Amino acid sequence: MRAVVTAARANRLPAQMESKMIMEQLLTTEELAKRMRVNPSTVRRWRLDDVGPPYLRVGTVYRYPISAVEAWIAESVRRSIAS
């Protein structure tokens, strides 16, 4: 039975590596601010005013999925071009 479990997990990354990969796909407020070339307080204000990119909240920690940030930027560009 143990050999089956080991074989089933052979293609899986260790849990720490999986967690690290997931976290690399999430931006902190500071990282998002740096990418957008704005002050972190601007990102916080966007979040409070509900005008910024989608975010995840776990307790008091906020994270921004990179894919959601990219989609938000693309939509913002489309809206500004259409205006």
C-alpha positions in Angstrom: 0.0 0.0 0.0 2.8 2.4 0.8 4.3 2.0 -2.6 1.0 3.0 -4.2 0.9 6.2 -2.1 4.5 7.0 -3.0 3.9 6.4 -6.7 0.7 8.5 -6.7 2.7 11.4 -5.1 5.7 11.0 -7.4 4.5 13.7 -9.8 3.4 16.1 -7.0 5.5 18.9 -5.7 6.2 19.0 -2.0 3.5 21.0 -0.1 6.0 23.8 0.6 6.9 24.2 -3.0 3.2 24.2 -4.0 2.5 26.8 -1.4 5.4 28.9 -2.6 4.2 28.7 -6.3 0.7 29.8 -5.3 2.1 32.7 -3.3 4.3 33.8 -6.2 1.1 34.1 -8.2 -0.3 36.5 -5.6 1.0 40.1 -5.2 1.1 42.0 -1.9 -0.2 45.6 -1.8 3.4 46.8 -2.0 4.2 44.6 -5.0 1.1 45.7 -6.8 1.9 49.4 -6.1 5.4 48.9 -7.5 4.1 47.3 -10.6 1.6 50.1 -11.1 4.1 52.8 -10.2 1.9 54.2 -7.5 2.2 54.6 -3.7 0.9 51.6 -1.6 -1.6 54.0 -0.1 -3.1 54.4 -3.5 -3.7 50.7 -3.8 -5.3 50.6 -0.4 -7.6 53.5 -1.4 -8.6 51.7 -4.6 -9.4 48.7 -2.4 -11.5 50.8 0.0 -13.3 52.6 -2.8 -13.9 49.3 -4.6 -12.2 50.6 -7.8 -9.1 48.5 -7.8 -8.3 45.0 -9.0 -10.0 42.0 -7.3 -8.2 40.8 -4.1 -8.2 38.0 -1.6 -8.4 38.6 2.1 -7.2 36.2 4.7 -7.6 37.8 8.1 -5.9 41.1 7.8 -3.7 40.2 4.8 -4.6 41.2 1.3 -3.3 39.5 -1.8 -3.9 40.3 -5.5 -3.9 37.3 -8.0 -1.7 38.3 -10.9 -4.3 37.0 -13.4 -7.0 39.2 -11.9 -4.7 42.2 -11.9 -3.9 41.7 -15.6 -7.6 41.3 -16.4 -8.4 44.5 -14.4 -5.7 46.4 -16.3 -7.0 45.1 -19.7 -10.6 46.1 -18.8 -9.4 49.6 -17.7 -7.6 50.1 -21.0 -10.7 49.0 -22.9 -12.9 51.4 -21.0 -10.5 54.3 -21.5 -10.2 53.6 -25.2 -14.0 53.4 -25.5 -14.5 56.8 -23.7 
